[in-house]
Amino acid sequence: MRKEGVGPLSFTFAALFKACGAKMNMSLGRQIHGQTILVGGFDEDLHVGNSMIDMYIKCGFLEFGRKVFDEMPKRDVISWTELISAYAKTGNMESAGELFDGLPVKDMVAWTVMVSGFAQNAKPREAIMVFEKMQESGVETDEITLLGVISACAQLGAAKYADWIRDVAEKSEFGVGSREPLSLHMEGWLWPDFVQDIRATEIFYPRKSQDSISISSEPAPVNHMLL
């Protein structure tokens, strides 16, 4: 391409960074990074910048990706969520949280990354608090978000969250009778770990569970568990 005198486009560099990330070829990726500057300011292109961040993260150099992010003149939600997700995967929820707080417009993906990140890093209370804020903001919920908060509830052993999760799931069309994967996971993954209220196993399966033990106490409001 260079020999033919054809100049690169932003998609050219994006494809090259994608290939370097797939092969985890950090050395070649850095050389191409240098070319984005030499060839004509492609390092300031949003699509190229996001591709560079992704490449560095996949090669295991998160801080290099953060440096690219910090130097980008323009960012979009992909720029933010790529780094937030990367920090969450490494267990650095503090940095993930700082980025999340700075994200101007938080979409469902960004919220879900935070909920799942806290849950996967043994911070269930924080996961539930973020999920509550997500609900308050009116952002749509999907099955991945719900699986994250369900995991957090399981870690807390909190059967009293049952009604709350049921209501959210049903509003999101993942309740009783749903064919989505979430409804199939509920009884086998979450509830047997801690269920003390028969209603918990009936949230997604209206039949009674012989293994459930009924109690008379009423579920407490969500906020009470976060104190």
N, C-alpha and C positions, 0 to 999 in steps of 0.2 A: 504493500500500500504506500509506504513512504518512498520506495524506489520509483513508483509510478507518478509520484508528485501529487498524490491525493491527500488532502488534509483530513485529519481526524475530526469526528463529531463528538459531542458529549456522550452519545450512546456507544461510541467506539471505546472510550475509556471505561465506561460503566461495564461493558462486556469483558474487557480485559481484567478489571478488578474482580469481577465475579469469578472468572476462571482462576485467578490467583488465589482467591479465597477457597474455592473448591479443592484446589491442589495444596492449600496451605503453604504456598510459595511466597513467603514474606520478602525474600530478597528481590525477586522479580517485581513484586508489588510495590516495593519502595522505589525501584527504578522507574516504574510507570508513574508513580506519584510525582517524581521529579520531572517527568516529561509533561505532566499536566501544567506545570509552571512554565517550562521552557517554550512549549509550543504556542502558548497564547492565552493564559489566564483561565484555563479550564479548572484550576483548583478552586475557583470561586463559583463554579457551576453547581447548583443545588443537587442535581441528579448525580453528578460525578462525586460530590462530597459525600452523599449518602452511600454510594458504592464503596468509597474509600473506607468509611467507618465500618461498613459490613465486612470488608476484606480484612482489616486489622483485627477486628473482633474474632473472626473465624481463624485467624492465624495465631490467636492467643496474646495479642498485644493490645489490650483494652485501652491502656493509657494513650497509646498512639492514636487510637480512634477518638478518644476524648480530646486530644490536641486538635485533630481535624475539626471536630465539632465546635470547639471554642473559637477557632479561627474562621469559621464559615460566616460570610456576611448575611446569608439568609438560611433559615432552617424551616423545615416543616415537621409535621407530627411524626413522620418516619424517622427523621434525624433524632428526635427526642426519644421515641420508644425503643429504637435500636440500642441506645446506650442504657436506658433504664432497664431493659430486659437483660442486657449483658451484666450490669452491676448486680441485679437480682440473682442471676445464675451463679455468680461468684460469692454470693452471700453478703455483699456490701450493700445492705439495705439503706444505710445512711446516705450514701452517694445517690442511690436510686431515688430516695425520697427527696433529696435536694433538687434533683433534676425534675422530678414529677411536680414539685411545688412551683418550679419556674416555667412549666409548660403552660403557655397562654390559653390554649383550648384543649381540654382533656377529653378524648374520645373513649369509646368503650374499650379499645385495645389497651390504651394507657392505664385505665382504671384496673382492667383485668390483670395486667402485668404486675401491678402493685399488690393486688389481693393475693394472687398466686405466689408472688415472690415472698411475701410475709409468711404465708402458710407453709411454703416449702422450706423456709429457713427458721422454722419452729418459733414463729412469732404470731400465734393465732389471734391474740387480742388485737394486735395492730391490723391484722388482715380483716377482722370483723369491723373495726372502726373505719377503715378505708371503704369497705363495702357499704356501710351505713351512709357515708358521705356521698358515695356513688349514687345510692338510692335517692338521697335528698336532692342531688343535682339533676335528677330526672334522666340520667343516661340509661339507655337500654341495656338489659342484661342478657347474656347468652349462657349456654350450658357450661362453657369453660369458666366463666366467672363464678357460676354457682358451684361447680366442682371445687374451686379454690376455697370458697367460704365454707363449704361442707367439710373439707379437709380441716379447716381451722376449728370448726365446731367439734369434730371428732377428737382433735388434740386436747380440747378443753373438757371433753366428756360432758358436753352440755346438751342434754336432751331437751332442756327448756327452750332451745332455739327452734324446736320442731315446727311450731305453728308459723313462726316468722318465715322460715325457709319455704314452707309449703305455700304460703301466700305469695311470696316473690316468684316461686317457680310456676305457680298456676297463672299468675299475671303474665309471665313470660312464655306461657304455653308449653311448659315442661312438666306439668303436673300429672294427675291420675290419667291413665290412658295414653299418655304420650309415647310415641315410638322412638323418641330421641334417646341417644346413649345414656344421658343423665339418668333417666327413669330406671334404666336397667342396672345402674351402679348403686343406687340408693340403698336398697335392702342388703345387697351382698357386701358393700364396702363400708358404708358409714354406720348405719344403725346398729348392727350386731355388736359393734365395739363398745357401745355405751347405753343402748336404749333401755329406758326404764318406764317409758310411757307407751302403751300400745298404739296410740295415735301416731307415733313416729313411723312405725312400719306401715301404717295405712296411708301415709301421705302420697305415696306413689303406687301402693298396692292396696286396694280396698279390702282385701281379705285379712283375716286375723292371723297373727303369728303366735304359734304355740310357745315360742321361746321368749316372748316378751313378758315382762312383769309390769303389771299396772300399778300406778301410784295415784294418790288422790290430790297431790299438790298441783296447783295451777302454774303454768309457765310464767316466769317472771319477765318483765320487759327487757329487751336486749341491753339497754344501757346499764342495767343493774349488774350484769355480768362483767362489765368493763371497769368497774371500780377497783 
